[in-house]
Structure formats: structure tokens, C-alpha cells
């Protein structure tokens, strides 16, 4: 006897469908929400699921994704019932693996005919299919966070391979639902959470799950629920930064004059971002990949550079016909004086250039500014110590007079 699970938030519809299915020889059960259905499925082990597309808390499509990610349930066919005229959702459901999408209201005979045809087709597919269970799909359809949550729910072991559209690759290893290791190209010995965050930042590409025992060296040591909490918080902050910048595949260029103008506003740890911007421009994603350390802080630095106008998607040097070195020369007038009179410390490098020495780059200017700040700090500390010593001497002198 074939088993069917009906999932519909309308109790009357669910009861009528369940009754009719039992009358024609099916074993049927019903659930009002996807959460209830997920509890019923392991015990009922349905041969087919008939679900409404619009469900409370979790959509029918998200419900199907969760079922399809479980190796024991991934071959269960889905039939969706929808009263909506939204064609895009129906196409998405079919693309995600639904066997059929039927319009409400529907005739019970039409549903029964569809169910029998689908069951026969899937029975034939399963008998000839490989025993290997390798769920796969697009990251744009099911996020990395959702995949981690599903693996935790199912207490699954195995590895999830990711391939981004930028040709970058990554792997997440799970043991009984717990992430124990994450790595990307060339990231074998790096911090596991940073590697995981890098994979989280990929918005498109593909994934495939290979279930089985894992035996790898751990580089993540915190509990899975904590991993998901930290990942969700990280992703929210990262998304907020990325959404106010151009797409990550945009090539950006350094505006040297703006850079020098805003040197005092730039934090010390922005060095790696500046170094990653090539003379001919660099893609935002490549800049972040080339920076050492936290990817989130690199995104924050890029946003700051955008806000200050230090970088942009327009190559202003190309428009004016100047190179970066020529832009450096423009910081000085014909008499050799800097146009930034309030910063005389920046004069030395360009003056030397006129004598035939190496031209100043953006990285040189940043390093010079860091050195100037360090020197200024030492002078300030020395003056402070002198003032304290003078105060002590005066205090002792007047105390002796008293």
C-alpha cells in the first residue's frame, strides 16, 4: 500500500484529501505545517508528498529543500497544490525538483490520476538509479546557512563541496551534523571560521553533498548551534556592507589624489586592502580574497574607501590620460610646492622624483604616513614626560621653600 502525506494549512482541505485517498486504497496522513510534516515523515516514510505551496513559517519550496537534503528522503516526489497565479514560483518549484504543480481548486480524480502516474514513474527511476545519494543544487536556491541547518537537523556526516561562479572551490566537513572543518582553495591550514565565512560570502555557484564518514583534522572547535549563530550574525553584517557597494565582480580603481587627501582618516589595518588594488584596477572580490585577515573588516575598509571617494568604478586616471605616477607629479605646482600646504611632510617624496628617483606609489604614501604618525606620537610622549618632570621639580622646589 502506497503511503501519502498531505500538507495543507487548511484543515478542511487536508481532511477531505486524506479521506479520499484512503477510500481509493492509499495509506494517508496529514499535517498543517511543514514543521509538523518534518516530524511525521521519518515515521510514515511516505512514497509521495502532496503539499500546499504557501505554508505558515516555511514555504512549500523551502520544506521540499529540507526533505531533499536528507539522504533517506531525497527521492520522495513532491506534488504542489497552488491557488496563486504566480508563474515564477511554479517554475522555481519544478526547477527545484517538484514532480508536478497543480492548480487549486482541483478535481480529486485529476489528482489521483497524476499521483498514480508520478508514483509509477518514480518507482521506475528508483529501481534503475544508483545507490549513491548525492544531493546537489545551486547556492542561489538554497543558501550555505540553510545547508548547515539542514545537516544539523538530519545529524548528517559527510562533505559538502562548493564551486563558486568565480571558479573558487571550498569544502565543509560535517560529523553527525557538526561542522568540524572548512577550507577553500589553498586554505588547508587557515582558521576554520574564516574559511567558512569566505564560503558564506559566495552568492552564486553550485554545491553537492557526499554523505559518509569523515576523517579530517579539525579547524573548527565550537558547537554547531554556535557556528550557525555566529555565521548568521556575520552574514547579516557582511550583506549590509556588500549591498551598499557595487557588485563584487566590479573592477575598482584608486584615485591617488583622493587617497593622499584622506590619509589621516584611514585606519592602520587598511594596508592590505590598499596593496591588493592593482595599478590597472582590481575586482572587489579579488581585493577581499587577496587581503589577509577578517573578510568582514576588508569589506568595511572597502566601503570606507568608497565613501571617501578613494576608490571608484571609474578609472579617472585613464580618463585624464595620466598614470598613477603622473598623478603623483600633479600634487606639485611648477615651483615644486605641494598643493597640500597643510601637509609639508608629504613633499619630500615627490621632490625626489623630480631628481630622477623612483616615483611615489599609493603604498609608499601610506607607509610614509604611518611612519609620520609614529614619529609624531614619540615626540608627543617625550614632551609629556618633560612636562611631568618639570612639574615635579617645581613642586619639590616650592615645598622646600615652605
ABEGO torsion letter per residue (X at the ends): XBBBBBBBABAAAAAAAAAAAAAAGBBBBBBABAAAAAAAAAAAGBABBBBBABBBGBBAAAAAAAAAABAAAAABBBBBBBABABAAAAAAAAAAGBABBBBOBBBAAAAAAAAAAAAAAAAAAAAABBABBBBBEBAAABBAAAAAAAAAAAGBBEBBBBBBAAGBBBBBBBBGGBBABBBBBGAAABBAAAAAAAAAABABEBBBBBBEBBBBBBABABBAAAAAAAAAAAAAAAAAAAAABBBAABBBBBBAAAAAAAAAABBAAAAAAAAABBAAEBBAAAAAAABBEBAAAAAAAAAAAAAAGABBABBAAAAAGBBAAAAAAAABBAAGBBABAABAAAAAAAAAAAAGBBBBBAAAAAAAAAAAAAAAAAAAAAAAAAAAAAAAAAAAAAAAAX
